[in-house]
């Protein structure tokens, strides 16, 4: 028996398994003390899978309809939403559990992800704008603003920040866009059926297609674009990393205050929002997920938050900070500042009302959650 206790070596050893284990059976392979076995489940048609669900007690009155859904959603994706309706030990379905119960939960989760992405988009744009504006307009000891290209100077970042790699990645993006533009211009130039005036018009449009092409076509110095363009080149993860590694605590504080938070909370929430954004972007199950990153709970009365943070005893032993309700509250906290007239909270309430069978505890959400004073201004 082979036991691996170092998680960093797990991937390497699994890939090299035939060399490591010699002729040993894979069924005897252990990771962190957990016995691993060979995957040997056969492929099955949707009809076979439906028959298996029915055998385990799921009510499926319209098999043709169920098959259509499996054709375009897949059994694998939907099966994750069937688990709450199963008896865990036997995997049999609970009495009266139906295909529509599973489908309703799937649809709820999809609509929840879309609603969250709507809020995250607004917050992401606001964060990019605040970082750019606050730092570029800040002044040094000589009363000079840091300017549009402040990010080129490593003094604005902590020593641990990989500034050179950060700039190199931006240059790579710019070079790739330049190459795409050149290819587009070549393709347009080869279209002999077009007059020279038509070709020039198309080339002019291609040069203005996005902000990077416009910069490349108009300027040769500095090599990299101003900060308001640079901000649009960053992923959310890179944006979060940049904020966390800003040198000036005063500027970090100002950015956070402008978003209705403090710097410690903003840094925590940016990481959490990035994780949630990735889950949503990959259409992954969200509603009852235990989050890998627990958000920090605001202690300052200056930050809008729940009157009472839900405790485990209220949530059937579920930790609020690691469930999606904590994220929903955090999103609304920022929306109160960046989009105070948003109907987002009303749409959240409508979504919850539309799916009354959803287990609130699994979301970290107490019963009558909307009655907390925190939600009242947004639900009016």
C-alpha positions in Angstrom: 0.0 0.0 0.0 1.3 3.5 -0.9 0.3 6.4 1.3 1.0 10.0 0.2 0.9 12.6 3.0 2.3 15.6 1.1 -0.6 17.3 -0.8 1.9 19.0 -3.1 3.1 15.7 -4.4 -0.4 14.2 -5.0 -0.8 15.4 -8.6 2.7 14.4 -9.6 2.3 10.9 -8.1 -1.1 10.3 -9.6 0.3 11.1 -13.0 3.3 8.9 -12.4 1.2 6.1 -10.8 2.2 3.2 -13.0 5.9 3.9 -12.3 5.5 4.4 -8.6 3.2 1.5 -7.9 4.8 -1.0 -10.2 2.3 -3.8 -10.5 0.3 -2.9 -7.5 -3.4 -2.5 -7.9 -4.7 1.1 -8.2 -7.5 0.0 -5.9 -4.9 -0.1 -3.1 -3.7 3.4 -3.7 -4.2 5.8 -0.8 -4.1 9.7 -0.7 -4.0 11.3 2.8 -5.2 8.0 4.2 -8.2 7.7 1.9 -8.4 4.6 -0.2 -8.6 5.4 -4.0 -10.3 3.1 -6.5 -10.4 2.8 -10.3 -13.2 4.7 -12.1 -15.2 2.0 -13.9 -18.7 3.5 -14.3 -19.9 2.7 -17.8 -21.4 5.4 -20.1 -25.2 5.4 -20.2 -27.8 6.9 -22.5 -30.2 9.5 -21.1 -33.0 6.9 -21.3 -30.9 4.6 -19.1 -30.1 7.3 -16.7 -33.8 8.3 -16.4 -34.7 4.6 -15.8 -32.1 4.5 -13.0 -33.5 7.6 -11.4 -37.0 6.1 -11.5 -35.7 2.9 -10.0 -34.3 4.9 -7.1 -37.7 6.4 -6.5 -37.7 9.7 -8.4 -41.0 10.7 -9.9 -40.7 11.4 -13.6 -44.2 11.6 -15.2 -43.0 12.9 -18.5 -39.9 11.0 -19.6 -39.7 12.7 -23.0 -39.5 16.1 -21.3 -36.9 14.9 -18.9 -34.8 13.5 -21.8 -34.9 16.9 -23.6 -33.5 18.6 -20.5 -30.8 16.0 -20.1 -29.9 16.4 -23.8 -29.0 20.0 -23.2 -28.2 20.3 -19.5 -26.6 16.9 -19.0 -27.3 14.3 -16.3 -23.9 15.1 -14.7 -24.8 18.7 -14.1 -28.4 18.0 -12.9 -27.3 15.1 -10.7 -25.6 17.6 -8.3 -29.0 19.2 -7.7 -30.6 15.8 -7.0 -28.6 15.2 -3.8 -30.8 17.3 -1.4 -33.7 15.0 -2.4 -31.9 11.8 -1.7 -31.5 9.7 1.4 -27.8 9.9 1.8 -27.0 6.4 3.0 -28.9 4.6 0.2 -29.0 7.2 -2.5 -32.7 6.4 -2.8 -34.9 9.5 -3.4 -37.1 10.7 -0.7 -40.9 10.1 -0.9 -42.6 12.3 -3.5 -39.3 13.7 -4.8 -39.8 14.6 -8.5 -37.8 15.6 -11.6 -39.4 19.0 -11.4 -38.0 19.5 -7.9 -34.5 18.9 -9.2 -35.1 21.2 -12.2 -36.6 23.9 -10.0 -33.5 23.9 -7.9 -31.2 24.0 -10.9 -33.2 26.9 -12.4 -33.0 28.8 -9.0 -29.3 28.3 -8.9 -28.9 29.6 -12.4 -31.0 32.7 -11.8 -29.1 33.3 -8.5 -25.8 33.2 -10.4 -27.1 35.7 -13.0 -28.3 38.0 -10.3 -25.0 37.9 -8.5 -23.1 38.5 -11.7 -25.2 41.6 -12.3 -24.1 43.0 -8.9 -20.5 42.0 -9.3 -20.3 43.7 -12.7 -21.3 47.0 -11.1 -18.9 46.6 -8.2 -16.0 45.5 -10.4 -16.4 48.6 -12.6 -16.6 50.8 -9.5 -13.5 49.3 -8.0 -11.4 49.7 -11.2 -12.6 53.3 -11.4 -11.8 54.2 -7.8 -8.3 52.7 -7.8 -7.5 54.6 -11.0 -8.9 57.9 -10.0 -7.7 58.0 -6.4 -4.1 57.1 -7.1 -3.7 59.1 -10.4 -5.0 62.3 -8.7 -3.1 61.8 -5.4 -0.2 64.2 -4.9 3.4 63.6 -3.9 5.5 65.7 -1.5 6.1 68.3 -4.2 2.4 68.7 -4.8 2.6 66.9 -8.2 -0.1 64.3 -9.0 1.0 60.7 -9.5 -0.5 60.9 -12.9 -1.9 58.5 -15.5 1.2 56.3 -15.5 1.7 55.9 -11.7 1.6 52.1 -12.0 4.9 52.1 -14.0 6.8 53.1 -10.8 7.4 50.2 -8.4 7.4 52.6 -5.4 3.6 52.5 -5.4 3.6 48.8 -4.5 4.8 46.7 -1.6 8.2 45.0 -2.1 6.6 41.5 -2.4 4.5 42.6 -5.4 5.9 41.1 -8.6 6.0 44.5 -10.4 8.2 43.4 -13.2 6.0 40.4 -14.0 2.9 42.6 -13.8 4.3 45.0 -16.4 5.5 42.2 -18.6 2.0 40.7 -18.6 0.6 44.0 -19.7 3.2 44.3 -22.5 2.3 40.8 -23.6 -1.3 41.7 -23.9 -0.5 44.8 -25.8 1.8 42.9 -28.2 -0.8 40.3 -28.8 -3.4 43.0 -29.6 -0.9 44.6 -32.0 -0.4 41.3 -33.8 -4.2 40.8 -34.1 -4.6 44.3 -35.5 -1.9 43.8 -38.1 -3.5 40.5 -39.2 -6.8 42.3 -39.6 -5.2 45.0 -41.7 -3.6 42.4 -43.9 -6.9 40.6 -44.4 -8.6 43.8 -45.3 -5.8 44.7 -47.8 -6.2 41.4 -49.6 -9.9 42.1 -50.3 -9.3 43.2 -53.9 -13.1 43.6 -54.6 -13.0 46.7 -52.3 -12.0 50.1 -53.5 -9.0 51.8 -51.8 -11.4 54.1 -50.0 -13.5 51.2 -48.7 -10.3 49.4 -47.5 -9.1 52.5 -45.7 -12.5 53.0 -44.0 -12.4 49.4 -42.8 -8.8 49.7 -41.6 -9.7 52.9 -39.8 -12.6 51.1 -38.0 -10.3 48.2 -37.1 -7.8 50.6 -35.5 -10.6 52.0 -33.3 -12.3 48.7 -32.5 -11.1 48.7 -28.8 -9.1 51.0 -26.5 -5.8 49.1 -26.9 -5.9 49.3 -30.7 -6.7 53.0 -30.5 -3.7 53.5 -28.2 -1.4 51.4 -30.4 -2.5 53.4 -33.5 -2.1 56.8 -32.0 0.8 56.7 -29.5 4.3 55.2 -29.4 5.3 56.5 -25.9 4.9 55.5 -23.2 5.0 51.9 -24.3 2.1 51.0 -22.0 -1.3 52.8 -21.8 -2.6 55.2 -19.1 -4.0 53.7 -15.9 -7.7 53.9 -16.9 -6.8 51.6 -19.9 -4.5 49.4 -17.8 -7.3 48.8 -15.3 -9.4 47.3 -18.1 -6.6 44.9 -18.9 -6.7 43.2 -15.5 -8.6 40.2 -14.5 -10.6 40.4 -11.2 -7.9 38.3 -9.5 -5.2 40.7 -10.7 -7.2 43.7 -9.7 -7.6 42.2 -6.2 -3.9 41.4 -6.0 -3.0 45.0 -7.1 -5.2 46.6 -4.4 -3.8 44.3 -1.7 -0.2 45.3 -2.6 -0.6 49.0 -2.8 2.1 50.7 -0.8 0.1 53.6 0.6 -2.3 52.6 3.3 -3.8 56.1 3.1 -4.7 55.6 -0.6 -6.1 52.1 0.1 -8.2 53.6 2.9 -9.5 56.3 0.6 -10.4 53.8 -2.2 -12.3 51.7 0.4 -14.1 54.6 2.0 -15.3 55.7 -1.4 -16.9 52.3 -1.8 -18.5 52.4 1.7 -15.9 50.1 3.3 -12.6 50.1 5.1 -9.4 48.8 3.5 -9.3 45.5 5.5 -12.9 44.7 4.5 -12.4 45.7 0.9 -9.3 43.5 0.6 -11.2 40.5 2.0 -14.3 41.0 -0.1 -12.4 41.5 -3.3 -10.9 38.0 -2.9 -14.3 36.5 -2.0 -16.0 38.2 -4.9 -13.3 36.9 -7.3 -14.0 33.4 -6.1 -17.8 33.8 -6.5 -17.3 35.4 -9.9 -15.4 32.3 -11.1 -18.0 30.0 -9.8 -20.7 31.9 -11.7 -18.7 32.2 -14.9 -18.2 28.5 -15.0 -21.9 27.8 -14.3 -21.1 25.8 -11.2 -23.4 25.0 -8.3 -23.6 27.9 -5.9 -26.7 28.0 -3.7 -25.6 25.6 -1.0 -21.8 25.6 -1.6 -19.5 25.9 1.4 -17.2 28.7 0.3 -13.4 28.2 0.5 -12.9 31.9 1.5 -14.9 33.2 4.5 -15.4 36.9 4.2 -14.5 39.3 7.0 -17.6 40.6 8.9 -17.5 44.4 9.4 -17.2 45.5 13.0 -17.4 49.3 12.2 -20.7 51.0 12.5 -19.7 53.1 9.5 -20.2 50.1 7.2 -23.7 49.0 6.4 -24.3 45.5 7.7 -26.9 43.2 9.1 -28.4 44.2 12.5 -27.7 40.7 13.7 -25.2 38.4 12.0 -26.8 34.9 11.8 -25.3 32.3 14.2 -24.8 28.6 13.7 -27.6 27.9 16.1 -30.0 29.7 13.8 -28.8 28.0 10.7 -28.8 24.3 11.6 -25.1 24.5 12.4 -24.2 26.1 9.1 -21.4 28.8 9.2 -22.8 32.1 7.8 -19.4 33.4 6.7 -18.9 30.5 4.4 -22.3 30.5 2.7 -23.7 32.5 -0.2 -26.0 34.7 2.0 -22.9 36.4 3.4 -21.9 37.3 -0.1 -25.4 38.6 -1.0 -25.2 40.9 2.1 -21.7 42.1 1.1 -22.8 42.8 -2.4 -25.7 44.8 -1.2 -23.5 46.7 1.2 -21.3 48.0 -1.7 -24.4 48.6 -3.9 -25.8 51.0 -1.3 -22.8 53.2 -2.2 -22.1 52.5 -5.9 -25.7 52.0 -7.1 -28.0 53.3 -4.3 -31.2 53.2 -6.5 -30.6 49.7 -7.8 -33.5 47.2 -7.7 -31.1 44.4 -7.1 -32.4 43.6 -3.6 -36.0 43.6 -4.8 -35.0 41.1 -7.5 -33.3 38.9 -4.9 -36.4 39.0 -2.8 -38.6 38.1 -5.9 -36.3 35.2 -6.7 -36.5 33.8 -3.2 -40.3 34.2 -3.3 -40.5 32.5 -6.7 -38.7 29.4 -5.3 -40.3 28.9 -1.8 -39.0 25.3 -1.4 -35.4 26.3 -1.4 -33.6 25.5 1.9 -32.5 28.8 3.3 -30.3 27.2 5.9 -28.1 25.7 3.2 -27.5 29.3 1.9 -26.7 30.5 5.4 -29.9 32.6 5.3 -32.2 32.8 8.3 -36.0 32.7 8.0 -37.5 36.1 7.4 -34.1 37.4 6.3 -35.6 40.3 4.5 -37.0 41.7 7.8 -33.5 42.7 9.0 -33.1 46.5 9.0 -30.2 46.2 6.7 -32.5 45.3 3.8 -35.2 47.8 4.4 -33.9 50.8 2.4 -33.3 48.6 -0.7 -36.7 46.8 -0.5 -38.8 49.9 -0.2 
